[in-house]
Amino acid sequence: MLKFASALAFAACLFSFPASPEGLVTVRELSYDMALVMATTAIERCRSQGFKVGVSVVDRGGHVLVTLRDHGAAHHTIELAQRKAYTSRVFRQSTRAFSQRLLDNPISRGLGTTSGVIATLGGLPIKLGDETIGGIGVSGAPGGENDEACAQAGIDKVAAELK
């Protein structure tokens, strides 16, 4: 019985958390509803220019919240959009800046081989002030600049809520 009580006391010490507020972390998350508005807006922007695209929005952990593919967009646009969104979130910068980083710094080139990462235009970080809370990626428009512009339209739609 003494061994059981000792083991129980040891386990309680291992799994106890501070009772003070310093033991808690407040995290602001990107909501599904906001992600859906951004993705829908990005598709509408691209559609208005005759582009058929896929869009993906990821949360702070790089997990997909929303992925949409416009009618007629190629299947591969989904994977590329997800990778662009993930890259922007993980590196807290646009995929344009990430691509340039790899070109400018040979030591950074290994980052381009990280699973899920892609160095091409069309991904933007979603920021709440200076804090990166997600990423949006668009793929399928001709030229990465058009993908990026559609992604920016999605962020612009909710900009007032990201302050």
C-alpha positions in Angstrom: 0.0 0.0 0.0 2.9 2.4 0.8 4.4 1.8 -2.7 1.0 2.7 -4.3 0.7 5.9 -2.2 4.3 6.9 -3.1 3.6 6.2 -6.8 0.4 8.2 -6.6 2.2 11.2 -4.9 5.0 11.0 -7.5 2.4 11.0 -10.4 0.6 14.0 -8.9 3.9 16.0 -8.8 4.6 15.1 -12.4 1.2 16.2 -13.7 0.5 19.2 -11.5 0.3 22.6 -13.0 0.9 26.0 -11.4 -2.3 27.5 -9.9 -1.2 31.0 -10.8 -2.2 32.8 -14.0 1.5 32.7 -15.1 0.9 29.0 -15.9 -1.7 29.8 -18.5 -1.2 31.1 -22.0 -3.7 33.1 -24.0 -3.7 32.3 -27.7 -5.7 34.1 -30.3 -6.8 31.7 -33.0 -8.1 32.2 -36.5 -11.7 31.1 -36.7 -13.2 28.8 -39.3 -15.7 31.5 -40.2 -12.9 34.1 -40.9 -10.9 31.5 -42.8 -14.0 30.7 -45.0 -14.5 34.4 -45.7 -10.9 34.8 -46.8 -10.9 31.7 -49.0 -14.2 32.6 -50.6 -13.0 36.2 -51.2 -9.8 34.9 -52.8 -11.7 32.7 -55.2 -14.1 35.4 -56.1 -11.2 37.8 -56.8 -9.5 35.3 -59.1 -12.8 34.3 -60.7 -13.5 37.9 -61.6 -10.3 37.9 -63.6 -11.1 34.6 -65.3 -8.8 32.5 -63.1 -9.7 29.0 -61.7 -7.9 28.5 -58.5 -7.6 26.5 -55.3 -7.3 28.3 -52.0 -6.2 27.0 -48.6 -6.2 28.7 -45.2 -4.2 27.2 -42.3 -4.3 28.1 -38.6 -1.4 29.0 -36.2 -0.3 25.4 -36.1 -0.2 25.1 -39.9 -3.3 22.8 -39.9 -5.8 23.3 -42.7 -9.0 25.2 -41.7 -10.5 25.6 -45.1 -9.6 24.4 -48.6 -11.7 25.4 -51.6 -11.3 24.6 -55.3 -13.2 26.6 -57.8 -15.1 24.7 -60.5 -12.7 24.0 -63.3 -9.5 24.5 -61.3 -6.9 21.7 -61.7 -6.7 19.1 -58.9 -3.1 20.0 -58.1 -4.0 23.5 -57.1 -5.3 22.2 -53.8 -1.9 20.7 -52.8 0.0 23.7 -53.9 -2.4 26.1 -52.1 -2.0 24.2 -48.9 1.8 24.1 -49.2 1.9 27.9 -49.9 -0.4 28.6 -46.9 1.7 26.3 -44.6 5.0 27.8 -45.8 3.8 31.4 -45.1 2.6 30.4 -41.6 5.7 28.4 -40.6 8.2 31.0 -41.8 6.0 34.0 -40.9 6.5 35.6 -44.3 5.1 35.6 -47.8 6.2 32.7 -50.1 7.7 35.5 -52.3 10.0 36.5 -49.4 10.7 32.9 -48.6 11.7 32.2 -52.2 14.0 35.2 -52.2 15.5 34.1 -48.9 16.5 30.8 -50.5 18.0 32.5 -53.5 20.0 35.0 -51.4 21.3 32.7 -48.7 22.7 29.4 -49.8 22.7 28.2 -46.2 18.9 28.6 -46.1 18.4 26.4 -49.2 17.9 23.3 -47.0 14.7 24.9 -45.7 13.2 24.4 -49.1 13.3 20.6 -48.7 11.3 20.7 -45.5 8.1 18.6 -45.8 5.1 20.6 -46.9 7.1 23.7 -47.8 7.2 25.3 -51.2 9.1 28.2 -52.6 6.8 29.8 -55.1 4.6 32.9 -55.1 1.0 32.8 -53.8 1.2 32.4 -50.0 0.8 35.1 -47.4 1.0 35.0 -43.6 -2.2 36.0 -41.7 -1.1 38.4 -39.0 -2.9 39.8 -35.9 -0.6 42.8 -35.3 2.9 41.3 -35.3 1.7 37.9 -34.4 1.3 35.3 -37.2 -1.9 33.3 -36.6 -2.2 31.5 -39.9 -1.5 31.5 -43.6 -3.4 31.7 -46.9 -2.3 30.1 -50.2 -3.7 30.4 -53.7 -2.7 28.4 -56.7 -3.9 28.2 -60.3 -3.8 31.7 -61.6 -1.3 32.4 -64.4 1.8 33.7 -62.6 2.4 33.7 -58.9 1.7 37.5 -58.7 -1.9 36.8 -59.5 -2.1 34.1 -56.9 -0.6 36.5 -54.4 -3.1 39.3 -55.3 -6.1 36.9 -54.8 -4.7 35.8 -51.4 -4.2 39.5 -50.4 -7.8 40.2 -51.3 -8.9 37.5 -48.9 -6.8 39.0 -46.1 -8.0 42.5 -47.0 -11.6 41.4 -46.6 -11.1 40.7 -42.9 -8.4 43.3 -42.2 -10.5 45.3 -39.8 -10.9 42.2 -37.6 -7.1 41.5 -37.6 -6.2 44.6 -35.7 
